[in-house]
Amino acid sequence: MQYWKMKLVSRKSFLYNSNPMKISIPRLFALLLIVCTPLIMLGKKVNENRRNFAETISAPVAAPTELTISADQLYSKLDLSGKGISKEAFAYALKGFEKLSENGRLNTDSILTIIDFTKSSRQKRLVVIDLKTDQVVYNSVVAHGRNTGKEYAKSFSNQPKSHKSSLGFYITQETYMGAHGLSLKLDGCEAGINDRARERAIVMHPAAYAGENVIRGKGYLGRSYGCPALPPQDSKTIISKIKNGNCLFVYYPDKKYLEKSTLLNG
């Protein structure tokens, strides 16, 4: 009997001490600390993950060529204004180049060729830029299509037998020995704008009518059937530099082209 009394007292004591209303303040604080600490840590981790995710989404994509200076600064550094390339042509060329590069469509040479058809054919209006070294490696005159214009290029087409130049972005491909000598095949990248380049046999090649001596006699360069023709003395070195997967951009501020180009508007 004494044993059960002692057991009953022990149970009462346990119940009394377990009553939340009877817990001391220090013990209550310790209990809250034990319960809340994991929740606080979990909340911090969630917030950190959210911040990291937001930073990843909002961070600008680095240019594939890892340019360390702005386009304006690079334009000035390369003196492109003095080499027949407008600031608009250069800005558009960089934009399309970066997109093609990001999509894995270019090789790793980082060679960008720009033809600015806002300039007279009397002027050097083609540049070849090495974006790894930030240097202009070639600057040359270049002919446009005979139905595109005389001294100035004004009208463009993607149609066979139009004898007109086509605007937009191209990727250089293989070379071959053609009727004019070493020539470079081009693949047009823009549907409805220049994607019939192969069908039209639009290639880069040398031509006597594209020599600067023609300018002295005629006042402007001779014209092609739509090909970007080069002076014979310069063509081989330029073609050898830009062949096999590099970017060529032919520019003119044609409203339809600028609105339609997915490489410039995507």
Secondary structure, DSSP 4 states (H G I P E B T S, - for coil): -HHHHHHHHHHHHHHHHH-GGG--HHHHHHHHHHHHHHHHHHHHHHHHHHHHHHHHHHSPPPPTT---S-HHHHHHHTT-GGGT--HHHHHHHHHHHHHHHHTT-S-TT-EEEEEETTS-TTS--EEEEETTTTEEEEEE----BTTT-SSS------STT------EEEEEEEEEEETTEEEEEEEE-STTTTTTHHHHT-EEEE-GGGSHHHHHHHSS---BSS--EE-HHHHHHHHHHHTTT-EEEEE---HHHHHH-HHHH-
